Structure formats: structure tokens, C-alpha cells
Amino acid sequence: MKKLVFSIAFLFIVTGLFAQQQPLYSQYLLNGFLLNPAMAGSESYIPIRITARDQWEGIKGAPRTLAVSGHTQLAGQKMGVGGYIYTDAFGPISRTGLMASYAYHLMLHKIDSKLAFGLSVSAFQYKVDQSNLILKDDIGMDNALSGGVETSFAPDACFGAYLYRPNYFVGIAATQLIEYDLGLNDNNVNSMVRHYYFSGGYKFKLNDKFDIEPSLLVKTTEETPAQVDINVKTYFMENYWLAISYRTSKAMVAVLGIKYDMFYLGYAFDWTFGKISEYSTGSHEIVLGVNLGENKVKGSSLL
């Protein structure tokens, strides 16, 4: 039987990433709102972030992601709203969507912390351009394929909880709660799979100039084993940072960042040392940000 393949597909399968239907971000330490809707309104200012990611440089059809996000406080810091728009593509498959979030923040006086619960709703368009598919052991198009573009529109919802104060955070989030069937064909790959994220970190003040923040992110689905990111982020005078991450999915990440006034710039380089390293020189991610209405009050780290 003929099999559908395209240049990037076998790399997803080999590394176990094919079932990961969510965009991959390396700088969630700067913009954790992309992973957890409960973070909406967790800062005293309005953080606007633009994230651009070029994954697996050197491989034709490798993932490309662009996201624009923002969130703000309402009702005396008790509520928050936010949203983002994004586009994510690899090979012949692309996804474009938008999301709106609401969060409610409770003050826990006994532990001097806040606990937030967030819910987001989203809609996206999933598209498969069959003209970009390469067929194995085939001369022309398979009879099951039209060679055109298949499109599916789908709703989604996410839920999250976030416990935080300036020197620590703990978060949990579940995405793709609806597990919508895209209906593009009879393959189970077209059913959206629920994703779970668990995060936590603590910031230690070393002296007047340096802080260090170890953190952890666990990502899992009902179909794949858990993947763990182990991070160490170092701050210099709150305006410069360096982070190193190790991923159990066989990758290392280095992040550099600078803050000037209300503006942010972050750059991440991912080096994968699995089979993909034979074909790719690495992944690049840039985050541009601005904190509208930022005051002099120090906020918690954005994870």
C-alpha cells in the first residue's frame, strides 16, 4: 500500500514529536501566557509579545511559528483578560487561530500569594495543501488525494491554574479540551489530542545585582510520554538575563535577553542532538516585547 510522506514527517515520527499538535516555544519564561490562560492579568502592566520561531533550520518544510499576544488586569487586579493570534506551519500542514482568555485572581493572605484560575476559548483553521505532499513509491497523485487544499475549522478551549508571588510560581494547564475531530480523512492523527502542562520555579536573590531562578516545565499528552524542560535563568540587575534549558526530548536551549525601559528583546537557540541534528543546524526564536503602563513595582517572572 502506498504511504503518504513528506520531507519533514519522518523526523516527527522518529523523535516522537508528531503527536505534539501545539506550537513549540522556547521562551515561555518570558511569555508563559501562551501556555497558561490563568496568567492573564498576573502583571501590573500590559505585556505585549511578538514571538517568531524558525525550527530546524536547514530542513525544507520545517515548522515556522508566529504569535502575537497580550493581557491586562481588570477590576482592581482581581480579574484579567487577554488574547493572542498565531500561525503555525510545517510541510503541507498549517494552522491559524485566535484565542481569548479570562482569569480570576484570589489573594491568599496566609501565604502572601495569589491563586488564579483561567479559561480560554479559541477557533482555528487547519489546512492541508496536498500539492506539497510527496508520495512514496508513486508516480502520480494517489487516488485518495485530490491534489488540492483541504480546510477544516475547529473550536477549542483551555483551562489553567496559577499560584504565584514575586519569588515563585506553580502552574498547571490543559489545552485542546474539546479534542475536536478535524474530519480531513479517516486517520486518527486528525483528532486533536489533549495536552497538559505543569510548571514551577523559585527565584533566589544572590546579591544586589544577581538573581537565579531554577524552574521546571513538564509537557505530556494522553498519547505520548512526558517531556521535561529543566531550566536555570540568571538575572543581572533585572535588565539582562541568560537561561539554559535541557529537554528530555534530546535538546538544549540557550536564551539571551535584554530589557531597556519598557522594551524587551529575547533570543533563543535550540540545539537538538537526536536524529534531527543530522539534517538541521538548530532552531531560532526571537521575542519582541513592550510592557505598556509598567510601573516601578517588581513583578513575578513570566513563566
C-alpha positions as CSV (number, residue, x, y, z in Angstrom):
1,M,0.0,0.0,0.0
2,K,1.3,3.4,-0.9
3,K,2.2,5.6,2.0
4,L,1.9,9.4,2.4
5,V,5.1,11.1,3.4
6,F,6.6,14.5,3.1
7,S,10.2,15.6,3.9
8,I,9.6,16.5,7.5
9,A,7.1,13.8,8.6
10,F,9.5,11.0,9.3
11,L,11.5,13.3,11.5
12,F,8.4,13.9,13.7
13,I,7.7,10.2,13.9
14,V,11.3,9.3,14.7
15,T,11.6,11.8,17.5
16,G,8.1,11.2,18.9
17,L,7.0,14.8,18.2
18,F,4.4,14.0,15.5
19,A,1.6,13.8,18.2
20,Q,2.6,17.2,19.6
21,Q,-0.1,19.3,17.9
22,Q,0.7,22.5,19.8
23,P,3.3,25.0,18.7
24,L,6.7,24.7,20.4
25,Y,8.1,27.7,22.2
26,S,11.5,28.1,23.9
27,Q,10.9,31.5,25.6
28,Y,7.9,30.6,27.7
29,L,10.0,32.0,30.6
30,L,9.3,35.4,29.0
31,N,5.7,34.7,27.8
32,G,4.1,31.9,29.8
33,F,0.7,33.2,28.9
34,L,1.0,31.3,25.6
35,L,0.8,28.1,27.7
36,N,-1.5,29.0,30.6
37,P,-4.6,31.2,30.3
38,A,-4.6,31.8,34.1
39,M,-1.7,34.1,33.7
40,A,-4.0,36.8,32.1
41,G,-3.8,39.8,34.4
42,S,-0.9,38.4,36.5
43,E,1.2,41.6,36.0
44,S,0.5,45.2,36.9
45,Y,1.2,46.3,33.3
46,I,0.1,45.2,29.9
47,P,2.7,42.8,28.4
48,I,2.6,42.7,24.6
49,R,4.8,40.0,23.0
50,I,5.6,39.0,19.4
51,T,7.2,35.6,19.1
52,A,8.8,34.3,15.8
53,R,10.2,30.8,15.6
54,D,12.2,29.1,12.8
55,Q,12.5,25.5,13.8
56,W,15.1,23.0,12.5
57,E,17.0,25.4,10.2
58,G,18.2,23.6,7.1
59,I,15.2,21.3,6.7
60,K,12.7,22.1,4.0
61,G,9.2,22.3,5.4
62,A,10.3,22.5,9.0
63,P,7.9,24.2,11.5
64,R,7.5,28.0,11.4
65,T,5.6,29.8,14.1
66,L,4.4,33.4,14.6
67,A,2.4,34.6,17.6
68,V,1.2,38.0,18.9
69,S,-0.2,38.1,22.5
70,G,-1.2,40.4,25.3
71,H,-3.1,40.5,28.5
72,T,-4.2,43.0,31.2
73,Q,-5.7,43.4,34.7
74,L,-9.3,44.4,35.3
75,A,-11.4,45.2,38.4
76,G,-8.7,46.1,40.9
77,Q,-6.3,43.3,40.0
78,K,-8.9,40.6,40.7
79,M,-9.6,39.7,37.0
80,G,-7.6,39.6,33.9
81,V,-8.3,39.3,30.1
82,G,-6.0,38.6,27.2
83,G,-5.7,37.0,23.8
84,Y,-3.4,36.0,21.1
85,I,-3.3,35.3,17.4
86,Y,-0.9,32.8,15.8
87,T,0.0,30.9,12.7
88,D,2.0,27.6,12.7
89,A,3.0,25.7,9.7
90,F,5.2,22.7,8.8
91,G,5.3,21.0,5.4
92,P,1.9,21.0,3.8
93,I,0.1,21.5,7.1
94,S,-0.7,24.9,8.6
95,R,-2.8,26.2,11.4
96,T,-4.0,29.7,12.0
97,G,-6.1,30.8,15.0
98,L,-7.0,33.2,17.7
99,M,-7.7,32.8,21.4
100,A,-9.4,34.9,24.1
101,S,-8.8,34.3,27.8
102,Y,-10.3,35.3,31.1
103,A,-8.8,34.8,34.6
104,Y,-9.8,35.4,38.2
105,H,-7.2,36.1,40.8
106,L,-7.7,35.3,44.5
107,M,-5.5,36.7,47.3
108,L,-4.2,34.1,49.7
109,H,-3.2,36.2,52.7
110,K,-1.9,33.3,54.8
111,I,0.8,32.5,52.3
112,D,1.1,36.0,50.8
113,S,0.4,34.7,47.3
114,K,-2.2,34.9,44.6
115,L,-4.1,32.0,43.0
116,A,-5.6,32.5,39.6
117,F,-7.9,30.3,37.5
118,G,-8.2,30.9,33.8
119,L,-10.3,29.8,30.9
120,S,-9.7,30.5,27.2
121,V,-11.7,29.8,24.1
122,S,-10.3,29.7,20.6
123,A,-11.0,29.0,17.0
124,F,-8.6,27.9,14.3
125,Q,-8.3,26.9,10.7
126,Y,-6.4,23.7,9.9
127,K,-5.2,23.4,6.3
128,V,-3.5,20.7,4.3
129,D,-2.1,21.6,0.9
130,Q,-1.9,18.2,-0.9
131,S,0.1,19.7,-3.7
132,N,3.1,19.8,-1.3
133,L,2.9,16.1,-0.4
134,I,5.5,13.7,-1.7
135,L,4.2,10.2,-2.4
136,K,6.4,7.2,-1.7
137,D,6.6,4.6,-4.4
138,D,4.2,6.5,-6.5
139,I,4.3,8.1,-10.0
140,G,1.4,10.5,-9.6
141,M,-1.2,11.5,-7.1
142,D,-2.8,8.8,-5.1
143,N,-6.4,8.2,-5.9
144,A,-7.4,9.2,-2.4
145,L,-5.9,12.7,-2.9
146,S,-7.3,15.5,-5.0
147,G,-4.1,17.5,-5.1
148,G,-6.0,20.5,-3.8
149,V,-6.3,22.2,-0.4
150,E,-8.3,20.7,2.4
151,T,-9.6,23.0,5.1
152,S,-11.2,22.5,8.5
153,F,-12.4,25.0,11.1
154,A,-12.4,23.9,14.7
155,P,-13.2,25.3,18.2
156,D,-11.1,24.7,21.2
157,A,-10.9,25.5,24.9
158,C,-8.1,25.6,27.6
159,F,-8.1,25.7,31.4
160,G,-5.3,26.7,33.7
161,A,-4.5,27.5,37.4
162,Y,-1.5,29.6,38.5
163,L,-0.2,30.2,42.1
164,Y,2.3,33.0,42.2
165,R,4.2,35.7,44.1
166,P,7.3,37.7,43.1
167,N,9.7,34.9,44.0
168,Y,7.9,31.7,43.0
169,F,5.2,30.2,40.8
170,V,3.4,27.0,40.2
171,G,1.1,26.4,37.2
172,I,-1.0,23.7,35.6
173,A,-2.8,24.0,32.2
174,A,-4.8,21.7,29.9
175,T,-5.2,22.6,26.2
176,Q,-7.3,21.2,23.4
177,L,-10.0,20.2,25.9
178,I,-12.6,19.6,23.1
179,E,-10.4,17.1,21.2
180,Y,-12.2,18.1,18.0
181,D,-12.1,15.7,15.0
182,L,-10.8,17.8,12.1
183,G,-12.5,15.4,9.6
184,L,-9.9,15.7,7.0
185,N,-9.7,11.9,6.5
186,D,-10.1,8.7,8.5
187,N,-6.7,8.9,10.1
188,N,-6.7,9.4,13.9
189,V,-3.9,11.9,13.6
190,N,-6.6,14.4,12.6
191,S,-8.2,14.2,16.0
192,M,-6.9,16.9,18.4
193,V,-5.2,15.4,21.5
194,R,-5.5,17.0,24.9
195,H,-2.2,18.5,26.2
196,Y,-1.1,19.0,29.8
197,Y,1.5,21.5,31.1
198,F,2.9,21.6,34.7
199,S,5.3,24.3,35.7
200,G,7.1,25.6,38.7
201,G,10.0,27.8,39.7
202,Y,11.7,29.7,42.5
203,K,13.8,32.9,42.3
204,F,16.8,33.2,44.7
205,K,18.4,36.5,45.3
206,L,22.1,36.1,45.3
207,N,23.1,39.7,45.9
208,D,22.1,43.2,44.9
209,K,22.9,42.5,41.2
210,F,22.3,38.8,40.5
211,D,19.2,36.6,40.9
212,I,18.9,33.0,39.8
213,E,15.7,31.1,39.0
214,P,15.6,27.3,38.5
215,S,12.3,26.1,37.0
216,L,10.7,23.1,35.5
217,L,8.1,22.5,32.7
218,V,6.5,19.1,32.2
219,K,4.6,18.6,28.9
220,T,2.5,15.5,28.2
221,T,-0.4,14.2,26.3
222,E,-2.7,11.2,26.5
223,E,-0.8,9.7,23.5
224,T,2.8,10.4,24.3
225,P,5.3,10.2,27.2
226,A,6.0,13.2,29.3
227,Q,8.7,15.6,28.1
228,V,10.5,17.7,30.8
229,D,12.3,21.0,30.5
230,I,14.8,21.8,33.2
231,N,15.7,25.5,33.2
232,V,18.1,27.8,35.0
233,K,17.6,31.5,34.4
234,T,20.1,34.1,35.7
235,Y,19.2,37.8,36.0
236,F,21.7,40.7,36.1
237,M,20.3,43.9,37.6
238,E,16.8,42.7,36.4
239,N,17.6,44.1,32.9
240,Y,19.6,41.3,31.4
241,W,19.2,37.5,31.6
242,L,20.7,34.3,30.5
243,A,18.8,31.0,30.6
244,I,19.9,27.4,29.9
245,S,17.4,24.6,29.4
246,Y,17.7,20.9,29.0
247,R,14.9,19.0,27.3
248,T,14.4,15.3,27.8
249,S,13.4,15.2,24.1
250,K,17.1,15.4,23.4
251,A,17.6,19.2,23.1
252,M,19.5,22.0,24.7
253,V,18.3,25.6,24.7
254,A,20.2,28.9,25.3
255,V,18.3,32.1,25.8
256,L,19.7,35.7,26.0
257,G,17.6,38.7,26.8
258,I,17.7,42.4,27.5
259,K,15.2,44.9,28.9
260,Y,15.5,48.6,28.1
261,D,12.9,50.9,29.7
262,M,9.6,49.2,28.9
263,F,11.0,47.2,25.9
264,Y,12.1,43.5,25.8
265,L,14.2,41.6,23.3
266,G,14.9,37.9,23.7
267,Y,16.7,35.3,21.5
268,A,16.8,31.5,21.9
269,F,18.8,28.9,20.1
270,D,17.8,25.3,20.3
271,W,20.3,22.5,19.6
272,T,18.8,19.1,19.0
273,F,21.2,16.2,19.5
274,G,18.9,13.4,18.3
275,K,18.5,12.2,14.7
276,I,17.3,15.6,13.5
277,S,20.8,17.0,14.2
278,E,22.0,15.1,11.1
279,Y,19.8,17.4,9.0
280,S,19.4,20.6,10.9
281,T,21.8,23.3,12.3
282,G,19.4,24.2,15.1
283,S,16.3,26.3,15.8
284,H,16.0,30.1,16.3
285,E,13.4,32.1,18.2
286,I,13.0,35.8,18.7
287,V,10.7,37.6,21.1
288,L,10.0,41.3,21.0
289,G,8.0,42.8,23.8
290,V,6.7,46.0,25.4
291,N,5.2,46.5,28.8
292,L,2.6,49.2,28.4
293,G,1.9,51.1,31.6
294,E,4.8,49.4,33.5
295,N,5.5,50.9,36.9
296,K,8.4,50.5,39.3
297,V,6.8,47.6,41.2
298,K,8.8,44.4,40.6
299,G,6.6,41.7,39.2
300,S,6.9,37.9,39.2
301,S,8.9,36.1,36.5
302,L,6.8,35.3,33.4
303,L,6.5,31.6,33.0
